[in-house]
């Protein structure tokens, strides 16, 4: 299982604490240190659509210049921006076999990861 996120994100911290408390093994991928590949973003997009993991509620998106927001016309525009600004990816991202989830939800984690 792989967990993608940012170490100083409170939601990521909650998720990692939950995984540790339930003895769920995982590999952590830090967006800030390792970035995210175009291939990975395209894979996620093909499974759920980029709208599902592009966090428009977060500070990073809200601080974007209006012209940058308006320039997001296509999937490729969105994925390119997400690759440049990984803080805009809803996190944590959980990948386990065919399971792909964005965010933290104890009920979903209990059902899918235990």
C-alpha positions as CSV (number, residue, x, y, z in Angstrom):
1,X,0.0,0.0,0.0
2,X,1.2,3.5,-0.8
3,X,0.3,6.7,0.9
4,X,0.9,10.0,-0.9
5,X,0.9,13.3,0.9
6,X,2.8,16.1,2.7
7,X,4.2,15.5,6.1
8,X,3.0,18.8,7.7
9,X,-0.6,18.3,6.5
10,X,-3.0,17.7,9.4
11,X,-5.2,15.4,7.4
12,X,-2.2,13.3,6.4
13,X,-1.0,13.2,10.0
14,X,-4.5,11.9,11.1
15,X,-4.4,9.3,8.4
16,X,-0.9,8.1,9.2
17,X,-1.7,8.0,12.9
18,X,-4.8,5.9,12.1
19,X,-2.8,3.5,9.9
20,X,-0.1,3.1,12.7
21,X,-2.8,2.5,15.4
22,X,-4.3,-0.2,13.2
23,X,-1.0,-1.8,12.3
24,X,-1.5,-1.2,8.6
25,X,1.8,-1.3,6.7
26,X,2.4,1.4,4.1
27,X,5.0,3.2,2.0
28,X,4.9,7.0,2.2
29,X,5.5,9.2,-0.8
30,X,6.2,12.8,0.1
31,X,4.9,15.2,-2.6
32,X,7.2,18.0,-1.4
33,X,10.4,15.8,-1.6
34,X,9.5,13.5,-4.5
35,X,6.9,15.3,-6.5
36,X,4.4,13.4,-8.6
37,X,4.8,12.0,-12.1
38,X,2.7,12.9,-15.1
39,X,2.0,9.1,-15.4
40,X,0.7,8.9,-11.9
41,X,-1.6,11.9,-12.3
42,X,-2.9,10.4,-15.6
43,X,-3.5,7.1,-13.9
44,X,-5.5,8.7,-11.1
45,X,-7.4,10.8,-13.7
46,X,-8.3,7.7,-15.7
47,X,-9.7,6.0,-12.6
48,X,-11.6,8.9,-11.0
49,X,-11.2,12.1,-13.0
50,X,-8.9,14.9,-11.9
51,X,-11.8,16.9,-10.5
52,X,-12.0,14.3,-7.7
53,X,-8.5,15.0,-6.5
54,X,-7.9,18.7,-7.4
55,X,-8.5,20.4,-4.1
56,X,-10.2,23.7,-4.8
57,X,-11.1,24.3,-1.2
58,X,-7.4,24.6,0.0
59,X,-5.3,27.6,0.4
60,X,-3.0,26.9,-2.5
61,X,-5.9,27.0,-5.0
62,X,-7.5,30.0,-3.4
63,X,-4.2,31.9,-3.6
64,X,-3.8,31.3,-7.3
65,X,-4.0,34.3,-9.6
66,X,-7.4,34.5,-11.3
67,X,-5.7,34.2,-14.7
68,X,-4.1,30.9,-13.7
69,X,-7.5,29.5,-12.6
70,X,-9.1,30.7,-15.8
71,X,-6.4,29.0,-17.8
72,X,-7.5,25.6,-16.6
73,X,-9.5,24.6,-19.7
74,X,-8.5,21.0,-20.2
75,X,-7.5,17.9,-18.2
76,X,-3.9,18.4,-19.4
77,X,-4.0,22.0,-18.1
78,X,-5.2,20.8,-14.7
79,X,-2.7,17.9,-14.4
80,X,0.2,20.2,-15.3
81,X,-0.8,22.6,-12.6
82,X,-1.2,19.8,-10.1
83,X,2.2,18.5,-10.9
84,X,3.7,22.0,-10.3
85,X,1.6,22.6,-7.2
86,X,1.3,19.3,-5.5
87,X,-0.3,21.0,-2.4
88,X,-3.5,21.2,-4.6
89,X,-3.8,17.4,-4.6
90,X,-6.4,16.3,-2.1
91,X,-4.6,14.2,0.4
92,X,-3.7,11.8,1.6
93,X,-3.9,9.7,-1.5
94,X,-4.3,6.0,-0.6
95,X,-3.4,3.3,-3.2
96,X,-3.9,-0.3,-2.4
97,X,-4.4,-2.8,-5.2
98,X,-7.5,-1.4,-7.0
99,X,-8.5,0.8,-4.1
100,X,-7.8,4.5,-4.6
101,X,-9.0,7.1,-2.1
102,X,-8.4,10.8,-1.5
103,X,-8.7,12.2,2.0
104,X,-9.3,10.7,5.4
105,X,-12.4,8.8,6.4
106,X,-12.3,6.3,9.2
107,X,-15.3,4.3,8.0
108,X,-13.8,4.0,4.5
109,X,-10.4,3.1,5.9
110,X,-11.9,0.5,8.2
111,X,-13.8,-1.1,5.4
112,X,-11.1,-1.1,2.8
113,X,-7.8,-1.3,4.7
114,X,-8.4,-3.7,7.6
